[in-house]
Amino acid sequence: MQLMCWLVACTITCSLGYLHSFHSSFPLSFLTSTKCSASLQKFLHTHISVKKSETPHSAPRDRHQRLSPPSTPCPASLKISRTVTAPSCLEPTNTLFDPPLFYVMRAGAMLRCVARVVTPGAATGTSPTSSSPTPMSYSPVSVHSTRHALRTRDITLRVPSSDKLLRFSFCSTRHLLAETIRRHDLLRSTRAHLDFLQLLGTQLTFTNLLASALEGEERVEARFTAEEAAILTEALALGECRCHLGPEYNAQLEARGLPTFPLRVNRVLYRQEKPFSSVVHADLAELLQPSSDTASNIAAAATRASEANNIPLSLHLPNMTGRAPLEAWKSFFSYNSSLHAYNYLRRSDGSVSAVWMQSRIDAATLLAQGFLNADNTAAVSEWHNDEVCSDRDEEKKAQDVQRALRHAIPLSFGVMVTPLAAGGAVEHQVNQLNRVVMEAAALLCVPSDGETAVASPLQLLVDRCAERHTTCQHILSLVSGDYEGAYQVAVAARQYSDDPAQVAAVVDPIRRALGVQDFVTPLAATEAARTGIDFFCRCSKQHIIDSLASAPLSTLESLRESGHTVHCCFCGRQHKLAGVEWQVLKKTARSAITSSQ
């Protein structure tokens, strides 16, 4: 112990030349409060007191004076000191190289190392030879902390397999779903239709999964028409996302003889004048019928002719009807985007992918937070916007509402496994993984009080993810079978993580129940690419004025009568136009009418 203290003290001596220049801003109590040996404290007291006495009283040193950096600084240390790593929702903050601060940080780190020296016979929590970082486990006391907000941040994550034959994409959208519900007051406008709001969460996830394969400001625009409304989502590869609902719904399409549940996806790409667009619609009967029956259908036979490696589109499995009732499949089809995403990837992209999205909204928590009444209808309470509130109060209320909504949304995630020129054998394995996961996900829609209900193998996994907030690690472990790699990816993505052995104890029985225990793909954790996701809209007053420049005069008059206020349909932000701006718009509209005549 004495030898260890002597070595640390010698190392700190190299840094004390910088400490005495700002000793007034570096209290001695910081050193004395550290749990180190008495001999080390005595050495530090003596050395610092000598350095203080060496400074002449007649020539006080400027405490803000910048000292020259060492002649040959360590590249890693220089990089750390120049850039302060910020949360992904913030830009990195560039700072000047500050040698005093750097050496104080290094001295403090050395003191903390001494404080952690364990005496012989004492127990330790980690092995000294372990190279893996300590798992950042979830603790209930940290729910409202800043660390918890960062560890549960919405992200997209791309990680290839070690052999580069597969790409694993993960996305979490808890915060995004909560912000969408808050901005558009969807609990009230949808009459607290939680199944539809969970569908909204899976659609947000699917759009961001597609955008994660793009780059920069390339974006994905998706429009999905459901039973209640149309969901319009837009996601950029760099992490911006926005969403709103449209008035169209399936009954209107059916009345016009059009197919229901249409999904339109536009990809806006670099060096392309027009977006790459595709429209598909899924048929549940076609997705569930046996492959032999599918081939007898003319339209399906045409689809089968274009299928890669003769992998059928159908998700049918032997004895499927005995395990998952048809009502569960119908509910899964109507209020989860997974089947529609799979249908899109097969028909439009020609990709044999495994995809699964899941969102959960807890009605009991919404009731406890005052969002719902006892009869599960939307409550009119202090959560709603107040026109007389100041901007500061309104912002605080918005943050409180979003925090409460996030607490009621324990999870909203998605995962996609995409073959990259992997060959027929690997694609067949991925297709089998997709089939069994889809069936197990459909079983999650079976009411728990049903007498003949079959428990889903995924139920325990989903419950644990909701409880521990370790969705990233658990889901990647499920689809890859690489428990250590999934742990390293979760740590690199700054998400909550558990010990790989604990995760394996939960996930391995599930993989065996699904019959995919032999599908094990090591992950290239060091190549994982993480992007933070935020609800962000680039609307502005000037953009709205530019868009209204071509509007007819009657439209401008109706907007003016509504209070000189225009709101963005994507984010709900209100923009109030001044009288002069209205006059300019009216003058432009009259000029357009005159020129047309």
N, C-alpha and C positions, 0 to 999 in steps of 0.2 A: 504493500500500500504506500509506504514511504517512497519507494522507487518510482511508482506511478506518479505521485504528486510532484516529485522532483523533475521528472520528464515534462510534465505539463507546464510546470512553472518555467522551465527553460524555454519552452515554445512560446509562452506568453510574453517572455522578456523581449522577444523580437518585435512585439507589437506595442509595448508600453511607451516607445518613443512617440507614438501617435496619441496615446491616451492622455498624456499630461497637457497637451495643447488645448484640450477642452474638458478638463477635469470638472469644471463647474457644471457641465451638462451631463456628466457621467457619474452619478452619485456612488460614493464608496459603499453605501448600503447594499447596492446590487451585488457586490462581491462578497460582502460579509454575510448576506442572507443565504448564499449558496451553501448547500450541505456538503462541504468538503472538510478535509482534515484540518486540525488546528495549526499544524506546521505550515500548510499551504496558505492559510489565511494570514498567518504571521508574516510570511514572506511577502505576500501581496501588499499588506499594510506598510511594511518597511520600504518596499520598492517605490510605491506610489508616493509616500511621504517624502522620500528623497527627491523624486522628480518634481514635486511641488516646490521644494525649497530651492531647487536649481533655477527656477524662473525668477529673474530679478524683478523686484517690486517697481523699480524705476522704469521698466520697459514692459508694460503689460502686453500680452499677446492678444491680437484680435481673435475672438472666438469664432468669427465667420471666415477666417482666413483659410483658403484652400491650399493644402500641401501637395507637393508634386508626387505623382505616383511612383512606385518602385521602378527601377530601370528595366527590369525584365519580369513583368507580372505574369502570373500563371494564366494561360488563356482561358481556362474554365472559370477561374475566379473573376477575371476581367469581364467575361460574358455575363456572369451572374450579377455583377455589380452595375453593369450598364443597363440591363433590362430587368425591371421588376415584373415578375409574372403576375398577371391579373386574371380574374375570372374571364371565361370566354365571352361573357356578355359585355366586357369592357375591352378597350384597346390597350395593348401593352404601353406602359408609361416609360418613356425614355428619360433617364436621369444622368447627370454628370457623374463621372467616376469620383467617388468620395472615399479616399483611402482611410481616413479615421473611422468612418462608419463601418467600412469593410472589416477593419482589424478589430473593432469592438465586437462585431458580430462573430468573428472567428474566435476571439477570446471567450465570449459568452458560450459559444458552442463547446469549447474545450472544457470550460467549467462545468457545463451540464454533463459532459462525458464523465468527469471525475465524480460528480454527484451520483451517477448511475452505477459506479463500481460496486459490485456486490461482494460482500465478505464471504469467505469460505463457508459452505454449508447452507447459504441462503438460496431460496428458490427463485428461478427466473421464469418469465413468461414465454421467452423465445429462445431457440437454440442459438448459441454464438456462432455456429458454423452455417446457419441458414442464410442463403443469399436472397430469399424472397422477402419483400417488404411486409410489415405487419398489416394484417387485414384491417381495413377501416370499417369496423362493424357498426351497425346501427344501434343506437341506444335511445329509449323513449324520452329521456330528458333533453335530447337535442332537437326535438321536433321544430321548435321555433327559433333555432339558432341560425346564424349566417352559414356556418359549416354545413348544416343540414340542407339549406337551400342550394348550396353549391354542389353537394353530393347527389342531390336528386334533380339536378338541372336537366332540362330537355336537351337531348343530343341526337345526332345521327352518327353512326359508327360503321366504318367499313374495315374489314380485316380479311385478308386472303388466307387460304390454307397454305400449309408449308410447301406443298407441291404445286401451288398456283393453279390448281384445277377448279377450285371453287372460290366463290366470294360470299362471305357472310356479312349481311347488312342488318344492323339493329337500330331501332328508333324508339325513343320515349317521348310522349306528348302530354304528360299530366298538366304541366303549367299551361301549355298551349290550349288544351281543351277548357281549362278553367277560365282563361282569359277570353276565349271565344264566347263562352256562356255569359260571362260578365258584360262584355262589350255590347252584345246584342240582346241582353236580357232574355235569354232563351228559356229559362225556367218559367217565366210568365208567358212568353209568346207560344211556347209548345205545350203549355198547360202541364208542365212538369212531366213530360213524356220521357222518362229516363232511358227506355230502350232506344228511342230515336237519338238521344244525346250520346249514348254509347256508340251507336252507329257513326255519329259525327266524329267521335274520337278515333275510331278505326279508319275513317276516311282521311282524316288529317294525317294519321300515321302513314297510310299508304302513299299519299302524295309526297311526303317527305322522304320515304324510302326510295321512290323513283328519282327525286331530285338529288339524293345523295350520290347517285352514279354520274351526275353532271359535274360541271366545274364553273367556278366564278359566279357570274350573274346569269348563267343559263337557268331557265326556270321551267317548271311543270305546272300547267293549268288543268285542273280536273273538274268535271261536272258530272255528278252522279244523282240521278233522279230516283227517289225512294217513294215509299207509300205516303208519307206526310209532306215532303217538300223536296226541293232540289238542293244539293249541297255543292257549293262552288268553293274550291280551295286553290290556292296558288302558293307555291313554295320555290324558293331560290336555293341553289346549291350552297351558297354561303351562309344559309341559316335563317333567312327571312321568310315568314309565312303569314298569310292572312286568309280569312274565310268569311263567308256570309251565306245566307239561305235565300233561295229563289222561290217564287210562288208556284212553280210547276210541280205536279205530283203524278203518280202512276195512273190514277183513275182518269185523268184528263187524256193521257196518252192512249189508254185502252179504249176510251170513247172514240178516239180518232182512228182506231185500228192500228196503232203503232205498238211496237214491242215495249214491254215495261222493263224497268231497271236498266236503262241505257247508261253506259259509262263512256264519256268522251274525255280523251286525254290529248292535250297539246304540249309538245316539247318545243320551247323556244331556244334555239341553239345558236352558237357563234357561227359566223360565215354562212348563215342560211337566211335567205330573204324572207321565207315564209315558215311558219311553224310546221313541225311534223305532227300531223293530226291523225287520230284513229278513233273509231266509235265501235264499241262492242256491247252486246247485251247477253247476260247469262240466262240459261234455261236450267232450272233445278232438276227437272226430269231427265234432261240429257246428261247432266253431270253425275247423276246417281244410277242410271240404268247400266246393266252389264255391257261390256265391250262388244259382245256378239250382237246384241240388240242395236247398239249404236251403229254398227256397220250396215245394218239393213235400212237405216234411214238415209234417204238420198242426200239431204243437206248435211247430215253428220258424216256421211261417206266422203263428201267433198272436203270436209275439214280433216278427216282422217288421212286423206291422201297427202296432205301437207304436214302431217305430224312427223316430228323428228324421231328417227330410230324406231318407228312403229310403236311408240309409247302412246297408249290411248288417252283421250281427253277425260274419259270417265273416271270418277273416283271410287267406283264400286269395288267393294271388298267382299269376300265370301262371308255369308251369315251377317251382313251389315244390318239388315232390317231387324234382326233379333237383338242387336246391341243398341242401336240408336233409332228411336222411333221417328216416324216421318215428321211429327209435329216439332221435334227438336231441330231437324234439318230445315224446316220452313222458318222457324224463328231465327236460326243461324243465318239463313239466306237473306232474311228481311232486315236484320238488325246487326249485321257484322259484314264488313267489306272483304273478308278473307276469300270467300268463294268468287266474288266478282274480281278481285285482284288476280287470283289464279287464272280465271277465264281470260282476263285481259293479257296476262303474260304469255299464255299459250297461243291465243289467236292473233294477237298483234305483234308481240315480240318474237314469237316462235321459241320461247325459252321454257324448258322443263324445270321449273323452279319449285321450291317448297316455300310457302308463305303462310304466315299466321299473324293476325292482329287481334288484340284483346283490350277492351276498356271496361272499367268497372266504376259505377257511381253508387255510393252507399246512401240509400234513402234515410236510414236511421240517423246518420250524421247530418244530412240536410235538415231533418226535422229538429235535431238538437240545436243546430245553428240558427234556426228561425227562417230557413228558406222555404219550408213546407209546413202546411197545416196538418192537423191530425188525420184528415181525410186524404192526404197525399196530394193536395192541390197547392199551387204556388201561393206563397204567403205575400201579402202586401205589408212590408215592414220597413224598418229604418235602413234596410240594405239598398233600397231603390234610390235612384238619383233624386236630388233635391235641387230645384232650380235656384233657390235663394242661397245656397252654399257658396262660399268663396272658393277660389281655385285651389287654395291650399287644403281646405277642408275636404273638397271633392277628391283631391288626389289621395289624401289619407283614407277616405272612405273606400276608394277604389282598391287600395292596397289591402285594407281589412277584408273586403269582399273576396278578393282573389285568394288571400291566405286561407279564408274559411272554405272556399270552394276547393282548393287544392287538398285540404284536409278531408273533404268528402269524396275525393277521387284518388283512391289508393294506388291505382295503376292504370296506365294507358300506354301500350307498347306494341311493337311489331318486329318481326324477324323475317328475313328472306335469305334463302340459300340459292345461289345462282351458279350453274355450271359454266365454266369458261373454256369452251372447246375441250371438254373433259372426255368425250367419247360415250358410246352407248352404255357401257357397264356402269359408269358413275351416274349417268342420267337416270338409269333405271333405279339405282339406289336412292337418289334424291326424290324421284317420283313416289317410291314406296314410303319414304319418310313423310312426304306431303300427304299421302292418303291416310296414314294412321293418325297423323297430327290433326288433320281436318275432322276425322271422325271423333276423336277425343275432344276437340274443341266444340263440336256440335253437341256433344253430351253435356257440356257445361250449361247449355240452354234448357236442359230438362229441369222442371221444378223440383226442388229438393223434397217437397212433401208428397211427391207421387209414390204410389204404392209399388209400382213396377219400375221405378226409376233405377237406371244403372249408373253407378258413380263413375265419373270420368277419371281416367288415370291422371289427368292434368289438374284435378281439383286441388290436391295437396300442394302442388307446385305453385299454382296461382295464389293460393292463400298465403303461402310462405313469402312470395314476392311482395304481396300487399302488406304483410306484417313487417318484413325486414328491409324493404326497399332495396333489395339486391337483385332486381329484375335482370339487369344486364348480364351478370355472371351466371345466374341460374338458367336463363333462356339460351345463352350461347353454349352452356354445358349440355343442355338438352339436345340441341340440334347438331353439335359437333362431337360430343363424347370426350372432348379434351378438357378435363377439369382444371388442370394446372394452367393450360393456355387461356381458358376463359377467365381464370382468376387474374392472370397477368394483364389481360385486355381490360378488365374492369378497373384494375388499379391504374393503368395508363389513361383510361378515360375519366379518372377522378370520380368514379361512382362508388357506392358502398360495396363492400366485398366481405365474404366469409371465408373461413378456412376451406381449401379445396376438398379436404376429407369430409367435412360436414356437408358440403354441397353434393358430393358423390353419394353420401348416405341417403340423400333425398331423391336425387335425379336418377341414379342407377336403377332402382326398382321400377321407376316410371319407364325408362328406356326398355327394360326387359318386358314390362307389360305391353308396351307398344310393339315389341318385336324388332327393335332397331339397335339392339345392344352390339351388333357386329359392325355397325356403321360408325367408325371412329375416324375423324379427320383432324390431325394436329393443326393448330392455328399458328400463324406467323404473327405473334403478339407484338413484336417490335415494329411491324409495318401497319399497325392500326391507325386509321385516320379518323379523328373526332372533330365534329362541328357542332357548336351550340345552336339551339333553335330558339327564336323569339317571335312573338306576334308583333309584326312590324309592317306598317303601311307607309308608302312614300307619297301619300296624297298631301297636297298643300293648296292654299288659297289660289295661288297663281295657276296651278294645274287645273283647278276647277274653272277659273275664269277662261283659260284657253279652251277648255272643252265646251263651255257655254257660248263661245264666240260664234259657233255655227248653229246654235239652237234657234228655233223660230220665235217670233216676238210673243206669241201667245204663251209659250212655255216660260219665257222670262217674266211675263206679267204674273203668272200663277205663282212662280217662285218668290216674287217680290211680295205678293200678298200673304205669303206664309211666314213673313217676319224677317225678310232679308237674310235668311239662314239656309245654307245648303249643307247637307251631311253626306259623308262618304259611306257608301253601302258596304264596303269591305270592313272598315274599322269602326264605323259609327261616329267618327269625329265630326264635330259641327264647325263650320266655317261661316262667320258672319261677314257679309259683304257690305261695304259702305255705300252711301248714296251715289258718290262719284263713280264708283265701279259699276253700279247698275246703269248709270247714264251712259257710260262708255259701251256697255254691252248692248243697250237699246239702240245706240247710234250705229253700232256695227251691224245689228240685225236689220235696221232700216236701210242701211247702205247695201246690204246683200239683196234685199227685196227690190230696191231701185235698179241695181245692176242687172238683175234677172229679167226685169221688164224691158 
